[in-house]
Amino acid sequence: MTAMRRALLLVVLCLWGLSACRREAGGFSAQPADRLTPVARRETPSPETFPAKPTPVYPTPKFPTCQPDPAPALDLSVYSYRPIRPISSREGGATSLRQLAELRRFYVGVSTAPHFLDNREYAGLLAAQFNMLAAENAMKWEVVHPEPVRYDFSQGDALVAFARANGMAVYGHALAWDLQQPGWLTGGEYSREEWIQILCRHIKTVVGHYRGHIYAWDVVNEAFQNNGALRNTLWLRKIGPEYIAMAFQWAREADPQALLIYNEFFAEGLNQKSQAVYSLVQGMLRQGIPVDGVGLQMHVWLWGPPTRQELTANMRRLAELGLVVHITEMDVRTQYAKDSPAEELAVQAEIYRQAFSACLEAPNCNVFVAWGLTDRYSWIPEYTGQPDTPLLFDRQGKPKPAFNALLDLLSRSP
Ligand code: G3I
């Protein structure tokens, strides 16, 4: 295509719709045509169905800013992932979860790691059933920024390359968190101004590296204790509570398109922690801080998950602030349960069903991510030292009742 024709096409696309314009301008036309193009990143629920964010009522604070560090550029050409043909797996039903989700412009995803992607069965299941993947560890500080002046994006880049080859969206995780930080950070001795620069440059560099390839970033992760007080993180100690707003500001400067999310566990229902999260995001909106939504992790047990009513009420009050809500890390532990395995799996399926249906019904929820693909790859057994079966597929990759519950909901809902 000549330069002139391409320019004309762009103008037409831009007039036709902004997201298509961005997509073409960003060179994403290589996406498989029959798949939802995830890089139309602003395909959040329509603002007509829930209120737009309010105009800020307080002056927006003026934070220091920074330039990104020198770091390797994103080069997807070194990866040779190919599109995996969608399967209509009998085990997964006549139609895949992904296909059904895409009909509703909905994202279903799981967290993953690059070293799983060379396993054909794993990769086939992932790309067939899901249109989003989350970086379980690959974009965390200790992986991408192991030394003060060295960045290693190889793991995250591989995820982005796989996702792109298979028309999937990528969920970035996590920029400001208190775990999985390298020793140079946890043992570092710096002034407050230097800490601010360190966090700023990290966010600008990482978000800038992936600019245009990330649907949503967990900008700040797990900043609260269960009682609603701020967690005593490195960032709180070194910078103070304003590190949260700063992180959102810098993330927006580095990628104006990615959704910027505050992500938390045990804040799904109505409790002291979810109240603290609500107050935080409400306060940031009042100051014009660019927060787009809240991630509800949903790490729960067979007993005592948040009730459907509480979950819906929490989603609704966030919608009333003009914010999106994503289910970001769902798993349902079964260990220590007293029932028979079949009963456990049935209860587990019902918990997944309730969470998924709350999200489907909420006007501001269009992302549902489980924290791992199959029970073989869950973080929980390593963490607890006990076997567990928390995910949607069993250790052999066969769908569990929980998966069928999601499939059933998507097949039935309009
Ligand atoms: O880095 C080493 C690696 O070099 C070594 O080969 C491997 C051998 O076991 O261990 C590696 O580190 C592990 C890392 O996962 C990568 O596999 C750590 O020991 C392990 O602690 C770490 O666990 C992760 C955990 O976060 C750490 O906090 C889990 O995979 C990950 O699923 C989990 O995810 C968190 C979210 O980020 C935030 N929300 C809660 C969620 C569950 O804890």
Residues whose N, C-alpha, C, O or C-beta is under 5 A from the ligand:
A	BS01	G3I	E136 N137 L179 W379
